[in-house]
Amino acid sequence: MKDDRRSPFRDAGTDRHAAEGVPRTPQTTNPAYRLAFADEDFMCRDELRPVRLQLELLKFEMLLDEHGIDSTIVLFGGARIPAPDQKDKARTKTLADLSRFYDEARSFAALMTRKSLETGSRDYVVCTGGGPGVMEAGNRGAIDENGVSIGLNIVLPHEQAPNEYVTPDLSFNFHYFAIRKMHFLMRARAICVFPGGFGTLDELFEALTLIQTGRMKRVPFLLFGRAFWESIINWDALSEAGTISAEDLDLFRFVETAEEAAEIIENWSPAPARDGIPGR
């Protein structure tokens, strides 16, 4: 939505293009003459990092506001988990066995998108990392219901591109992991974590820590696949060692199916407050 307020000043976009029409002289072709905001080399300097951080925070926030999106259902999960019809290409038997969670993620995203469409796609909008595997399944589930979904991609050393199911207007790309992490959680109405690797574990524990410390209000926090999560993390050992409190194990729930997860979200009642911050 474009701001209709009229400024008495000449706009920056006009000046940026006007600068292209000046005579080419040693002065005008020197990098020093470029408008600062249109100078890519200048904008990429180390000293401009605070400005780039602000731009990544602001661009995504503005575009979601323009699309009227108030809340999201966040899906984290492994990029290497194949669709069931591709599981014969999985690099390990475990990954092939985990392919069922591709279908669960797709079904769950479809259920949430159906609910989102009832709100005019303002709430319960599926949000993924925009890549393959579980992320693709989430965006694909939204397409199954003719809904929209968000993809938050990140520039990586190896080639990475948005999966084909992300809504183009909501397909974003980030340089800074920290800003991307903020955007995952700023509108989160629920956090759903499927089996995955380092990236999934990173998002899982960061979000849990924010809730545990009262920096974020409690929302449904669902871990798909109890057997997987209990095989890689000894949750009870953390509690028994005293490194977390016993009640911290109540911050999340294990689920196995899309329907089970949807039911928990549908019937979510206010959780106990942590450190004075009201739960949901």
N, C-alpha and C positions, 0 to 999 in steps of 0.2 A: 504494500500500500504506500503510494507516494505521498510525501508531505506536501499539502497544498499551500502552505504558508509561503508568501513571496518575500524574498530578501531584496533589499535595495541594491545589493552588491552583485557584481558580475560573478557568475558561478565558476567553480574551479574547473569543471569539465570543459567549458567553453574556452577558458584560457589554455588548457592543456592542448587542445586541438589547434587553437590559434597560433601557438608557438611553432607548430609544424610548418606554417606558411611563411615564416620570416626568411629573408635572404640568407643563403649559406655563406658565411664568412668565418674567418678564424675565431671570431668571438662567439658566434651563435652555434658553432659546431663543437666547441669545447665543453666537456662535461660540467664545468663550473656553471654554465649558462642554463642547464636544465632546471625546470621547476623541481623543487625538492621532493614533492609527493609523487612526481612522475619519473623520478630517477631511480631505476631499479638497482643500480650499483650502490647508490647511496642508501636506499632502504634496506639493503642486505648487509650493511656494515655492522660489526659487533656492537658499536655504540647505540645502534637503533633497535637492539633487542627488546627493550621495554615497549617501544612503539609497536613492534610486530606482535608481541604478546597481547597488547591491548586490542589490536586489529582482529586477531583471531577470536578473542573473547567477544568482541562487539559484532562482527559480521554474522556469526551463527545466531546470536541472540536476536539481532534485528530481523533476520530472515524468518526465524520461527515465530516471532511476534507478528510479522506481516502475514504469515500463513495461519495465524490464530490458534497455534498449538499451545495448549496450557499444560498438558501432562503427558508423560510417556511411560511405556512398559519397556524396560531395558532388558535386552537379551545378550548375555555374554556366553561364549563357548568356542570350542576349538575350530580353527580353520581347516584342520586336516580330517575332520570327521566327514566321511563321504555320504552321499545319498545312497539309500539301499540298493538302487540299481547300478551303483558304481562301486559297491563294496569289494568286488573281486579285484579291484585295482588298489585297494588299501595296502599300505606298506607293512602293516602288522595285522595279526588276527584280532588283537584287541580293538584296533580301529574299525575293523570290519564289523565286529560285534557291537560297537558303539554306534553304528550307522542307524540303529533304530531311533536314536535321539535326534537325528535329522528330521525324521517324520514327526516326532513329538514336538520339536521346535516349530515345524511348519504348521502343525495342527493347532498348537497353542497360539501362534501368531494370528492364525485365521480366526480363532475364537475371540481374541482381544480386538482384532480389527472389526469384527462384527459388532462388538460392543462400542468401539470407537465411532463407527458410522452413525450410531444412534445419537451421538453428541455432535454430529457434524464434523467429525474428525478433529475435534478440539482436545479430547481427552483419550487416554489409553492408546496413544499412537505408538506403534512398535518402533523401537530404536535399536539398531545393531551397529557393529563396527564396520559394516559395509562390505566385508570381504567374503571369502568362500566358506564352505562348511556350515556350521550352525548359523552363522550370520546370514548366509545366503538363504537358508531354510526359513529364517525369520522374515526376511523381506519377501520371500516367495509366498509365504502364508498370507501376507497382507494383499498381495496381488490376487491370490485365489478368491478373495472376497471383494475385489475391485476397490480396495482401499489404498491409502497412502502409507508410506513408511520412511523412516530416516536411516541414512547410512553415514557413519562418522569414520571416514577413511583416514589413514595416516601415511605420510611419505616414508617409505622404508628403503634401505639400500638395494634390495632386490625389487623387481617389478611387482607392483600391486595396483589393482584397479578395482573400482566398485563392481559388485556383482550386478547382473542385468536386471534384477528385480527391485532395486532401490528406486524410489520416486525421483526422477531427475531433478526436480526443483528442490529436493531435500537431500541431495547427494553432496556431502561436504568433504573437504580435504584439509588436513591439519599438518603443520610442521612440529608443533609443540605437544608432546604427550600430556603435559600438565593441563593445558587448556582443554584438550580433548576429554580428559578425565572429568574435568569440571562440568562440561556440557552433557556427559553421560548422566550425571546425577542431579543436575540443577532442576530438572522437571520430572524426575523419576517418581512414578506412582507405585511401582513395584520393580524389584530387581530379581531377575531369573537367570541362574547360572547353570549351564550345561557342562558336561565333561570337556576339559581342554588342557592346555599346557601353561607355560610361564605367563603368557599374557592374560589368560583367563584367571589364573591364581592371583596375579597382580591386582586385577580389578576386583576380584572377590574380597581379598583381605583389606584393600584400601577402603572399599565401601563398608565392610564390617567394622573397621576401625573408626570410621567417621560416626557410625551409629553408636558403637560402644562408648565412645568418648563424649557423646552428646553434641557433636558438631553437626549432626544430621538427624532429622526426626525419623522415627521408626516407620518403615514401610514393609509390606510383605517381602520377605527375602527367601527365595526358594531355590534349593539345590536339587537339580534333576539327577536321579541315579544314586541312591544311597550306597549301593555296593561300590561304585567307583570312588565316591568321596571318602568312604570309610577305609578303603584300601590304600589311599595315598596320604590321608591325614588322620592321625590319632587324636581325635577331638577330645576324648575323655582324658587322655594323658595330659593335655594342656590344662584342663581343669584340675586334675589330681595334683599336678605339679604346682598349682597356684599361680601360674603365669597368666591365667584368665580366671574370672569368677565363674562359679557353676551356672549362674543365671545368664552368662554370656552365651551359653549353648542354646538358650531360648530365642536368640536373635534371628535364627534361621530355621527353616523347616525343610525336610527331605520330601520330595515328591517323585513320582514315577511317570505320571501321564499328564497330558495337556489338560484333560478334564479335571483332574485333581488340583492342578495349579489354578485353573480358572475359578474353581469353587472357593478356594482359599481367598483369592483376591476379591471375589464377589461378596464373601461373608466376612471380610476383614473388619474387626472391631478395634476400637482404640486400644493400643498397646500401652503398657505401663510407661510413664515418662522416665527419661534418663537425664539426670543432671538438670532438671528444671525445664527441659524442652519437651513440650507435649508430643505424645505419640499420635499415630493415626489409626 
